[in-house]
Amino acid sequence: MNDFLNKIQGAYSGLTKAEKKVADYILDNPKQVIFMSITDLAAACGVGDTSVFRFCRTMELKGYQEFRMQLSLSMSNEEGLEISGGTQPINLADSFELLSQKVMQNNVSAINEAYSLLKPAEIARAMYYFEKAQRIYFFGVGTSMVSALAAMNKFLKITPKVQCFTDSHMQAMAASILAQDDLAVVISYSGSSKDTIQTAKLAKENGAKVVSITRHEKSPLTAYSDITILCGAHEGPFEGGSASAQMSILYLIDLLYMEYYKKCYETSAVNSQKTSESVLDKLC
């Protein structure tokens, strides 16, 4: 057993009843816990999020993210030279041929998982919101902001009602003045980024519809979501913004784009031609 798990064992007798449930699950399933959100772990242990947070503080950690980082680091040290997770963990000893296969398989697996998690009825509801919205804002921070920009760039080819701000303060300001006929599409793999949660909360409080794209069905973000669309990929605490997570999110964005194009074909086709022609003289 690694040092961090030994530390949990050493502190076990001083834990509360709820904290012992958390400790038991971690000790039995350390590899799985690395990829779980605080809400996922709480549900698996049969306790509340607060109990998990208190366990982290008892272990002298600032919070759940530091706990995941410490657990991941200790697991990596124990198992040797593993430098990346996913369905096909990558090791320093891997040959280039094996590395290329694993990277491909991890990316394909993430897209396949996103596909398997699709709920057609929820996508249909999301499309209704897209069609009826006067304005559509794509929100995200960090790597999710890059995905939000990609979504805005894609949809701008067929509709003028999309916007995206890269600054978190401007995102909050925009969300604070959304109306009931507006749509906020909030992207966050973890579903626990503070700026993203605040933006979703503001949008929801102002009556806008909120569609979230995230990994975890139960997370702080989904509490403010009208519709949650789940992405794939298993991202460890040291892999924030992994390519496989982005792949699965971009797959979902592409899916929403194509479905919207179909639903609003006449307008989308005309706008697509106009936007394509507008940049012709800028291309070689």
N, C-alpha and C positions, 0 to 999 in steps of 0.2 A: 504494500500500500504506500502511496506517495506521501510526502510531507504534509500537504494541505489536508488530505483525508485523515491523516494521523492527528492533525490539529483538531479536526472536527470530533474525532473519537475521544481525544483528550478533554474536550470541553463538554462532552455529552452529558455527564452527570449533573452539570449545572444548568442545563437547558430546561425551558418550560415544556409542558406536555405538547403544545403545538409545535414548538421548535424541534422537539425530538422527532416528530413526524416528518418534518422537513429534512432533518439530519439522516433519518433512516432511508428516505427515498434517495438522497444524494449518495449515500454510501453504497446503496444497492445498484444505482444507475448513473454513475458519474459521467459516462460518455454521452448519454442521452440528455442529461441536464444542461450540458454545454450549449445545446441548440434550442433550449426552451426559454420562453419569455417568463417573466415573474408570475404572470397570470396562469400560464400553463403549468408551472411548477406548483403553484398554490392549489390548483384544481386536482393535480395528480396526488397531492399529499392530503387533500380533504381539509385544507385550512384557507384562511383569507390571505390576500396579498400582504396585508400588514404583518402577519406572522412571519412570512418569508423575509420581509424587510427587517424585522426585529432580529431574526436569526442572523442576517448579515451584519447587523450592528453588534450583536453579541460576539461575532467572530472578528470584531474590530475592523470592519470594512465600511467604507463610506456608503455603499449601496449595492444593489443587485448586479449592476454592470461590473463593478470591481470584483464581486464574487465570481462571476463567470470568467473574468480574465484570469483570476488566480487559479481557478479550477482548470481552465484550459492550459495555462502555462505549466502547471504541475503535471497534467496528463501528458503533455508534450515531452517534458523532461523525463518522465518515467518510461515512455515508449520509444524514446530515442530521437530520431532526426525527422520526424513528421513535421512538415511546414505548412500544410493546408488540409482542411477537412473535405467535406463533400462526400458523395457516394463512393468516390475513388480517392482516398487520401493520398496526398503527394509527399514523397519522401526524398530527402537529399540524395539518396543512393539510386534513385530512378534514372534509367537511361533516357536520352532524348526521345527515343521511339516510344517508350512506355509513358513518359511525361506527356507527349502529344496526344496519346490515346486517352489518358486520364482527364486531361483538360477538356477534350472533346466530349467525353462521356459525362463529365460533371455538368457541362453546359446543356447538353441534350437532355440529361436527366432533369435539370431544373425546368426546362420548357415542358417536358412530358408531365412533370408533377403539376405545373400550373394548369395544364390542359385537364388533368384528371380531377382537379379541384373546382373546375368550372361548374356553375349552377345556372343553366339556361334561363330559368325564370328570373334570377337576379340580373343577369345581363340584359334581359328584355326590359326590366324596370329601369335599369341604368340608361338604356337607349331612349326610353320615354323622357327621362330627365334631360338627356342631351338634346333631343329634338325640341322640347318645349322651352328650354332655357333661353333667356335673352342674352345672357353673358355666361361664358364658361371660363373659370380660372383653374389653372393647374398649379398646385402648390407642392413644395418639397424643399428639404434642406440637404446640404452635403451632396452625396452621389444621387440621392433622390431628386434633387433640384435639377441635375443634368437630365434625368429621365423626364421630369416635368417640362423642361425646355424642349426636349425631343418631341414630346407629345404636342406641345403648342405649335412647334414648327410643322409637324405633320398635319394637324387639323387646320392650320392657317391656309393650307393649299385649297381647302374646300369650303371654309366658312370664316367670315370675318369676326365672329363673336368670341374668339378665344384670346386669352391673355395669360401672361406668366411673368412674375417678378422674381428676380434672383436674390434680392435683399430680404432678410427675414422680417425687418421692421416694416418694409413696404408691403410684405405679404399680410402682416397683421392689420395694417391700415386698410388694405383692400378688402380683407375679410370682414372688417368692422362695418363696412358700408354696403355689403351685399344685401340683396332683397329677396323676396320670396320666389321671384321668377329667375333667380340666378342659380348656377351650379358650381360647387367647389369640388374639384377632383384632387384629393390629397394622397400623395404617394409617400410611403414610409415603410421600408422593409421591417423594421423592428416594431413600429407602431407605438414607440415610446419616446420619440424625440420631442423635447419640451416645446420648441418653437412650432413644430408641426401640430402638436396637440392643441396649443393655444390658437393657432389659425383655424383649425377645425371647430373648436369651441366657439370662436367668434362668429364663424359662418353659420353655425347651427343656431346660435342665439338670435341671429338676425333673420332667421326663417329660410335661409338658402338650403337647398338640398346638398347633401354631402355624400360623395362616393369615394371610398378609400380603397387604395391598392396596397396591400400589406401582406406580411407572412403569417401573422398570428390572428386567428379569428377572435380571440379574447385578449384585447390589449387596451391601454388607455385611449388610443385613437378610435377604436371601433365603438366606444361609448358615445361618440358624437357622429357616427356614420349612419346614414339611411341605408346604404348598401355597402357591403364589404366584398371585395374581389380578392381572392387569395393568390399570391404568387408562389412559385416553388423555390428550391435551393435551400441547402442547409449551410448557414453562414455562422462561423465561429466568432467569438468576441474580438479576435484579432484580424478578422477578415471583412471589416466594414466596407461596404461598397464593392463586394466581389463581383467579378464579371458574370458569374452564373446567376446571381441574384438580379443583376441588370438585364440579363438575357430574358429571364422569365417575365420581368416587368415590361420590357419592350415588346415581348410577344403579346401581352395583354393589351398594351396600348395599340399595337397594330390590329389586333382583333376588334377593339372598340372602333377604331378608325374605319375599318372595312365595313363593319356593320352599320355605322352611321352613314357611310357613303351609299350603301344599298338603300337605307331607309329614306334618304334625302337625295336620291339619285339625280333628278333633273337639275337641281340647284348645284349639287356637288360637281357634276360633270362640267357644267358651264364654268364654275369657279376654278376647277382644276385646269381647264384649258386657259383661262385668263391668267392665272398665276404662273403657269408654265411659260406662256408667251411673254410675260413681263420681264423675265430674266434671260431671254434668248440672246440679246445683244451683249450680255455680260459673260457669255460662255465662249470659249475658243471654238 
